[in-house]
């Protein structure tokens, strides 16, 4: 990526990523998010039980597909190779799907890749509270109605959240989690992960399916001076908890195993060792 070609806003984000990487801060947002409003229980219908929720979800998902497919046609990103789809197909029941988080497009690329193998063509996505309560415009609609599972700082809302997770995984749904937490724009390296995704896998006794997206420059540029990337999707073997380990030990085991898988994919694809701060 040519720093000098980037717009001022993109340069600021790039500089902040470098600053945080050198400081070993990997879970902090590098772009300004809207203020977070607390998500109360009456404002979310996790399982789309209401007719109004079903209708909104139907139209929002159709709108999202149209929006992102137009982005492909405009060559804002390019869909690349998929390796390891057989690893996803091995898991017939519920699972936690993890992916590196570097773009507003990454969740849709995962959905597009897995769509032929998803139950009823849906993948559920765990998102931050503020994205659900405070995001405006078309992305606000997507965050509210496209099969999202928002976290909350409200205890009663989180009870509903966990009840929904229980139902979804029991009926064989796949839930997408970005375990690095923050989105780092066009960042190619895997980052240290939070425990949440792996706690879900241990608590509900389901496997983790690691996905790591690698990027290759397409040769053209976006309006902000950033390169258009080819998104190559790498799906690794599912990782299962170990019976001999405690719950806490299993969370650490799954998290470390997922990180190691991502690290290996990164190093093999880019042909260099993973080093932070270089």
SVG drawing of the C-alpha trace seen along z (x, -y; Angstrom):
<svg xmlns="http://www.w3.org/2000/svg" viewBox="-46 -15 56 51">
<polyline fill="none" stroke="black" stroke-width="0.4" points="0.0,0.0 1.4,-3.4 1.1,-5.7 1.5,-8.8 -1.5,-7.9 -3.9,-7.7 -6.3,-10.4 -5.6,-12.3 -8.3,-10.3 -6.8,-7.0 -3.3,-8.2 -4.5,-9.0 -6.0,-5.5 -2.8,-3.9 -0.6,-5.9 -2.9,-4.9 -2.6,-1.3 1.2,-1.5 1.1,-3.4 -1.1,-0.8 0.8,2.1 4.1,0.8 2.5,0.3 1.0,3.8 -2.6,2.5 -4.6,4.7 -8.2,4.4 -8.7,0.7 -10.6,-0.9 -8.6,-2.9 -11.6,-4.8 -14.2,-6.9 -17.4,-5.0 -20.7,-6.7 -21.3,-7.0 -22.7,-3.8 -26.2,-3.8 -27.2,-1.1 -29.2,1.7 -32.3,2.4 -34.1,5.8 -37.2,4.3 -35.2,3.0 -33.9,6.3 -35.6,9.4 -32.7,11.8 -34.6,14.7 -36.9,12.6 -40.0,13.9 -42.1,10.9 -43.7,10.6 -42.3,7.1 -38.8,8.4 -39.2,11.1 -40.3,8.6 -37.5,6.1 -34.9,8.9 -36.2,10.2 -35.9,6.8 -32.7,5.7 -30.9,8.9 -32.0,8.4 -30.8,4.8 -27.5,5.9 -26.9,8.5 -27.7,5.8 -25.4,3.3 -22.4,5.6 -22.8,7.2 -22.7,3.7 -19.4,3.2 -18.0,6.3 -19.3,5.0 -17.7,1.6 -14.4,3.5 -14.2,1.9 -13.1,5.4 -12.5,8.6 -13.6,12.1 -10.7,14.5 -9.9,18.1 -11.5,20.3 -9.5,23.0 -10.7,25.5 -14.5,25.4 -14.5,29.1 -13.5,28.2 -16.7,26.1 -18.8,28.9 -17.6,31.3 -19.5,29.6 -23.2,30.5 -24.4,28.8 -23.9,25.5 -20.5,23.9 -18.6,20.7 -17.0,19.3 -14.1,16.9 -12.6,14.4 -10.0,11.7 -11.6,8.2 -10.2,5.6 -12.9,4.3 -16.6,3.4 -16.7,6.2 -15.2,9.1 -18.4,10.4 -20.2,10.4 -17.3,12.2 -17.6,14.9 -21.4,15.1 -21.0,15.2 -18.4,18.1 -20.5,20.2 -24.0,19.4 -24.5,22.7 -23.8,24.7 -25.7,22.5 -28.9,23.6 -31.7,21.6 -29.0,19.4 -28.3,17.6 -25.2,16.9 -25.6,15.0 -23.1,12.3 -22.2,11.1 -21.7,7.3 -20.8,4.5 -23.5,2.7 -22.9,-0.7 -23.1,0.7 -26.7,1.8 -27.9,-1.2 -26.1,-4.1 -25.2,-3.4 -27.2,-5.4 -28.0,-5.1 -27.9,-1.9 -25.3,-0.3 -27.5,-1.0 -30.2,1.0 -27.8,3.8 -26.6,3.9 -30.1,4.0 -31.8,6.4 -29.3,8.7 -29.3,11.6 -27.1,9.8 -26.6,10.6 -25.7,7.4 -23.8,7.5 -25.1,5.2 -23.9,3.6 -27.4,4.3 -27.6,7.6 -31.2,8.4 -30.4,7.9 -27.4,10.2 -29.7,12.9 -31.8,12.7 -28.5,12.8 -27.3,16.0 -30.8,17.6 -30.7,16.8 -27.2,18.3 -28.3,21.5 -31.3,21.8 -29.3,21.0 -26.5,23.4 -28.8,26.2 -30.7,26.0 -27.4,26.1 -26.8,22.4 -23.4,21.0 -22.4,17.8 -19.7,15.5 -17.5,13.8 -14.6,11.4 -12.4,12.4 -9.9,9.6 -12.7,7.3 -11.8,4.0 -11.7,3.6 -8.3,2.5 -8.6,1.2 -6.8,3.3 -4.6,4.9 -3.2,8.1 -1.7,9.7 -3.7,11.8 -4.0,10.1 -4.3,11.5 -7.8,12.6 -10.4,12.0 -11.9,15.0 -15.6,14.4 -15.8,16.6 -14.1,19.5 -16.2,19.2 -19.3,19.6 -17.7,22.7 -16.9,24.3 -20.2,23.3 -22.3,24.8 -19.9,27.6 -19.6,26.7 -16.5,26.5 -14.6,23.4 -14.1,23.0 -11.3,20.6 -11.4,18.5 -8.5,16.2 -8.8,13.8 -5.6,13.0 -5.3,10.0 -3.6,9.5 -3.5,6.2 -5.6,6.2 -3.8,3.3 -6.4,0.5 -7.2,-2.0 -10.3,-3.2 -11.2,-6.9 -9.4,-7.3 -6.1,-6.1 -6.2,-2.6 -5.5,0.4 -8.4,2.6 -7.7,6.1 -8.5,9.6 -10.0,11.4 -8.8,15.0 -10.7,17.0 -8.9,19.7 -11.0,22.1 -9.1,24.3 -10.0,27.5 -12.6,27.2 -11.1,27.1 -12.9,29.0 -12.6,28.7 -10.6,31.4 -12.5,33.5 -9.5,33.7 -9.3,29.9 -11.3,27.6 -13.7,25.0 -11.1,22.3 -8.3,24.4 -10.4,25.2 -11.1,21.5 -7.3,20.9 -6.7,24.0 -9.2,23.0 -8.0,19.4 -4.4,20.3 -5.1,23.0 -7.1,20.5 -4.4,18.0 -1.8,20.5 -3.9,21.5 -4.2,17.9 -0.5,17.3 0.4,20.3 -1.9,19.2 -0.5,15.7 3.1,16.9 2.5,19.4 0.6,17.0 2.8,13.9 6.0,15.9 7.3,14.1 7.3,14.5 4.6,12.8 6.3,9.9 4.5,7.0 5.9,3.4 8.0,3.9"/>
</svg>
